[in-house]
Amino acid sequence: MSVVAVIGAQWGDEGKGKIVDLLAEKADAVVRFSGGDNAGHTVINPKGEFKLHIVPSGIFYPRAACIIGNGVVINPGVLLQELDDLKARGVNVDNLHISDRAHLIMPWHILLDGLEEEKRGDGAIGTTKKGIGPAFADKTARRGIRVCDMLDPAVFKARLAIILAAKNDILTKVYNTAPLGLEAVFNEYWGYAQRLAHYIEDTTALVSDLVRKGSNIVLEGAQGSMLDPDFGSYPFVTSSSPLAAGACIGSGINPRRIDRVVGIFKAYTTRVGGGPMPTELKDDVGEYIRQHAHEYGATTGRARRCGWFDAVVGRYTTELNGFTNGILTRLDVLDEMENVKICVAYKVGDKTVEHFPADVEALDHCTPIYEELPGWKTSTTDMREAKKLPVNARKYVKRLEELIGCPFHIISIGPRREQSIVIKNII
């Protein structure tokens, strides 16, 4: 048995979709444990290119149970559209399981997400406006609606009536927008419930059973560690924990069962939305990375901010998550660089800082301290053994390992499954 948590080690968009798809070949189950359809996991396989938002990235392997865990917030309309799209392209989705404890994204969550973000003005967080934050806020405030509630029409309508009355007060009296109709919302979601009912079950029991049987399980995270609401660049963070600890809570698996925690690191740094990013490059180099790597959000299409690898962040997230090993992605993007840089510390005022600070104002005004290494000016996309990588590419990888305190067991040198150098098997 092997239970592996796959965790984004930066600000998200590290390539978790490809890696989960790669690991899923040997998995009995893939469990998505956090976030909602604000995630965008890109998978390229013989059937084509897929952008998944809620469905676990193991869906292309019929033998693997693909579980949407209790820690995910679900927009059932978006989920059904995603399933329809997959089926239209010949993907069997009968292996999908949905936690009855997961919370629903309701129409008011989407409305309020947009209205609240607009009200923030210049201080906007940069949310996807998909209702993720308001849904998690309601979950914490104990006024959410869960998937299991949707299956009983009487229970669902009664709970809906109470919550909708309070939400309509906010919509009409605070934001001066039109109220939502009870019957319209009920009918829409009751329709969703009937279409999704055969996928819904107690996935906590399912996961426990898989563990008892000694199954290989991959826990799939969404977003990156630096968007954690406690340890990320608050308030420019997401609304559920993308950390390894969140994998336990969001899947219903106890911490003692996790064998490996795998950190996914991009060979450079990207970020979508607002908030500090010390190594951001607002020059031709940053634009080259963006265009060469097509760094645009899989969910929103927004241009990602690009910069050099930040080892301060890497050390921090390695400690937070306890990474047993790492996976380095998009190394090939740096193939044509004359030189490559690594941020090893920050200069904040007159102090040198080697630990990621909580103060976002300080981060906004810090200066990254770089080490510069020679580039390798050689394509790596067709290489399949670490020893065949260019010498300078190997030196770059080794230096990253030294700085973050974590060995890389897989190096990704392209978007396709086969464009991977496996140094040591993870499952």
Residue, then its C-alpha position, 0 to 999 in steps of 0.5 A: m500500500s502507498v498513500v501519496a499526497v500531491i501538493g503544490a509547493q508554490w502559488g499553484d499552477e505547478g503542473k499537478g494535473k500531469i503528475v497526478d495523471l502520471l501517478a494514477e496509472k498505478a493507483d487504485a484511487v485518486v482523491r481530490f481534497s480541496g478547492g472547487d472549480n477555481a482549480g485548473h488541472t491540465v492533462i494531455n494523453p492519447k485522447g487529447e488535452f483536457k482541462l479539469h476543474i473538479v473531476p480528479s485527474g485520475i479519471f482517465y484510468p477506469r480502474a482507479a476510483c476517482i473521489i471528490g472528497n468532503g473538502v471540495v466545494i461543488n458547483p453541480g452545474v459545472l461538474l455536470q458540464e465537465l462530466d458531459d464534456l468528458k463523456a463526449r470525448g470518449v472518457n468513461v466516468d463511471n469510476l467517479h464518486i462524490s462525497d455526501r459531506a462536500h458543500l455546494i456552491m449556490p447561486w448566491h455564492i457566485l453573486l456575492d463573490g463578484l460583488e465583494e471583489e468589485k467592492r474591494g476596488d484596488g485591494a481586490i484579491g483576484t478571485t476567480k469569482k466562482g463563489i469558492g470563498p463565500a461557499f467556504a465562509d458559509k461552511t465555516a459559519r455553519r450555514g452551508i448546504r451539503v451534497c447530502d441535503m440536496l438528495d432529500p427534496a423536503v429537507f433541501k427545500a426547508r434548509l434552502a428557504i431559511i438560508l436564501a431569506a438571509k442571503n436575499d437580505i444581503l443582496t437587496k439591502v447591501y448590494n441593491t441587487a435583485p433577490l433570488g427566487l426560492e422555487a427557481v433555485f430549488n428546481e435547478y438544484w433538484g434537477y442536479a441532484q437527480r442527475l448526480a445521485h448515483y455518484i454520491e456516497d459516503t466516501t469517508a467509508l470508501v476511503s477507509d475501506l481502500v486503506r484497509k485493503g492496502s490500496n494505492i491512493v493518490l491525494e490530489g491537491a488544488q492550488g499551491s501551498m503559498l495560497d494557504p489561508d494560514f501560511g500563505s500571503y494573506p489575504f491574497v490566499t484561497s479559502s481551503s488548505p492546500l497543505a498536506a494537513g489539508a489532505c487529511i481533513g479534505s479526504g477523511i484519511n488519518p495522518r498516520r496513513i500517509d506514506r509520502v508527501v510529494g511537493i510539485f515545484k515549477a522550475y521557475t515561479t508563477r502566480v495568478g491574481g493579486g498579492p506579493m511575488p518577490t521574484e516577479l519579472k516585469d521585463d522581457v525575461g518574464e514575458y519570454i517565460r509567459q509566452h514560451a510556456h503559455e502561462y495563462g490560467a486554465t480556469t480563467g485564461r488570465a496571464r500568469r505573473c512569471g519570475w525566477f525560482d524562489a528558494v525562500v518559498g521552496r524551503y518554507t513549503t517543504e517545512l510546512n508540508g514535510f515533503t518526502n520528495g519533490i517533482l520538478t516541472r517545466l524545466d524545459v522552459l528554461d532550455e534556451m536561457e543564457n543564465v538562470k537565477i535562483c532567489v536564495a534570500y530577501k533584502v527587507g530594509d537593511k535585513t537579510v531574510e531567509h524565511f518567508p515573512a507574514d507581513v505582505e507589506a514587507l514582501d511588497h518592498c523586499t528585494p530578492i537576493y539571487e544566485e546566478l547559474p549558467g544556462w544549458k542552451t540545449s533542448t531537454t524535451d526528448m531526454r528520459e534519463a537524468k544522467k543525459l540532461p545537460v551538465n548545467a541543467r543537472k547543476y541547476v536541479k542539484r542546487l534547487e535540491e540543496l536550497i529547498g532541502c528536498p530531492f527530486h524524484i521526477i523531472s518533467i520536461g514537457p506537458r505529455r505523460e512520456q515527457s518525464i524523467v523518473i529518477k525514483n518511483i513514487i508509487 
